[in-house]
Amino acid sequence: MKYRVIDLLKCSCGNSGFKVIDPTVKEVSFGDGLTKVCCKSVCGFKSTSTEGGNITPGDCKQCYGVEVIEGVLRCNCGKEYPIIRSIPRILENISGASIKKTQEAFSWEWKMFRSNERN
């Protein structure tokens, strides 16, 4: 998950502005094509507001060069959501059986099509 996603997410309580807690990150390559600040209201990388000019395009370049692999997204309301294999899991009241059923359905679909086949 890119820290950039935090500017786009909202909690079920309606708040935005998650913080990443205990992240496991890896560095990834990113070109030098940014000329403006990408996030509109919240910079997840710096855990601060983008207002007031305290975020620069250089900060965005650093942010895009980092991938969050594992961790926890914490909302201001106290709710927490896990980040598993770079995917934020913002689901509530979902059972393990339901997750397994979804995984099996997608696995079956991928077995039905050959590599590079377009439908």
C-alpha positions as CSV (number, residue, x, y, z in Angstrom):
1,M,0.0,0.0,0.0
2,K,1.3,3.5,-0.8
3,Y,0.9,6.1,2.0
4,R,-0.9,8.1,-0.7
5,V,-4.0,5.9,-0.2
6,I,-4.5,7.4,3.3
7,D,-5.6,10.7,1.7
8,L,-8.3,8.7,-0.2
9,L,-9.7,6.4,2.5
10,K,-12.5,7.0,5.0
11,C,-13.4,5.0,8.1
12,S,-16.9,3.7,8.6
13,C,-17.3,6.5,11.2
14,G,-16.9,9.1,8.5
15,N,-13.5,10.3,9.5
16,S,-10.5,10.4,7.2
17,G,-6.9,10.8,8.1
18,F,-5.7,7.3,9.2
19,K,-2.3,6.8,10.7
20,V,-0.2,3.8,9.9
21,I,0.9,2.0,13.1
22,D,3.9,-0.4,13.3
23,P,4.5,-0.5,9.5
24,T,6.7,-3.0,7.8
25,V,7.9,-1.2,4.6
26,K,10.1,-1.9,1.6
27,E,11.7,0.6,-0.7
28,V,10.6,0.5,-4.3
29,S,11.9,2.4,-7.3
30,F,10.1,5.6,-8.4
31,G,11.0,8.1,-11.1
32,D,11.5,11.8,-10.5
33,G,8.4,13.1,-12.3
34,L,6.6,14.8,-9.5
35,T,6.3,18.6,-9.7
36,K,3.4,19.1,-7.2
37,V,2.1,17.7,-4.0
38,C,-0.2,14.7,-4.7
39,C,-2.3,14.5,-1.6
40,K,-5.2,16.9,-1.2
41,S,-5.7,17.1,2.6
42,V,-3.6,14.5,4.5
43,C,-0.1,13.3,4.0
44,G,0.0,9.7,5.3
45,F,3.8,9.6,4.9
46,K,4.4,12.5,7.2
47,S,1.2,12.0,9.2
48,T,0.2,15.7,8.8
49,S,-2.1,18.0,7.0
50,T,-1.1,19.2,3.5
51,E,-2.3,22.7,4.3
52,G,0.2,25.5,5.0
53,G,2.9,24.4,2.5
54,N,4.6,22.0,5.0
55,I,4.6,19.2,2.3
56,T,6.8,19.5,-0.8
57,P,7.0,17.5,-4.0
58,G,10.2,16.1,-2.6
59,D,8.3,14.6,0.2
60,C,5.9,13.0,-2.3
61,K,8.8,11.5,-4.2
62,Q,10.1,9.9,-1.0
63,C,6.6,8.7,-0.2
64,Y,6.1,7.0,-3.6
65,G,9.4,5.2,-3.1
66,V,8.0,3.3,-0.1
67,E,5.5,0.4,0.0
68,V,3.7,-0.5,3.3
69,I,3.7,-4.4,3.4
70,E,2.2,-5.0,6.8
71,G,0.8,-2.8,9.6
72,V,-2.3,-1.3,11.0
73,L,-4.5,1.7,9.9
74,R,-5.8,3.5,13.0
75,C,-8.6,6.1,12.7
76,N,-9.0,9.0,15.0
77,C,-12.1,7.3,16.4
78,G,-10.0,4.4,17.6
79,K,-11.0,1.7,15.0
80,E,-8.1,-0.2,13.6
81,Y,-7.8,-2.1,10.3
82,P,-5.0,-4.4,9.3
83,I,-2.7,-4.0,6.3
84,I,-2.0,-7.5,5.0
85,R,0.3,-8.1,2.0
86,S,0.1,-4.4,1.0
87,I,-3.7,-4.4,1.1
88,P,-5.6,-2.4,3.7
89,R,-8.5,-4.5,4.9
90,I,-11.2,-2.1,5.8
91,L,-14.0,-4.5,6.5
92,E,-16.2,-4.9,9.6
93,N,-18.2,-7.8,10.8
94,I,-16.9,-10.3,8.3
95,S,-16.3,-13.9,9.2
96,G,-13.3,-16.1,8.4
97,A,-15.7,-18.5,6.5
98,S,-16.9,-15.6,4.3
99,I,-13.3,-14.6,3.5
100,K,-12.4,-18.2,2.6
101,K,-15.4,-18.6,0.4
102,T,-14.4,-15.4,-1.5
103,Q,-10.8,-16.6,-1.9
104,E,-12.0,-20.0,-3.3
105,A,-14.4,-18.3,-5.8
106,F,-11.6,-16.1,-7.2
107,S,-9.2,-19.0,-7.3
108,W,-11.7,-21.0,-9.3
109,E,-12.2,-18.1,-11.8
110,W,-8.4,-17.7,-12.4
111,K,-8.1,-21.4,-13.1
112,M,-10.8,-21.2,-15.8
113,F,-8.8,-18.8,-18.1
114,R,-5.5,-19.3,-19.9
115,S,-2.6,-16.9,-19.3
116,N,-3.0,-13.6,-21.3
117,E,-6.6,-14.5,-22.4
118,R,-8.8,-11.5,-22.6
119,N,-12.6,-11.6,-22.4
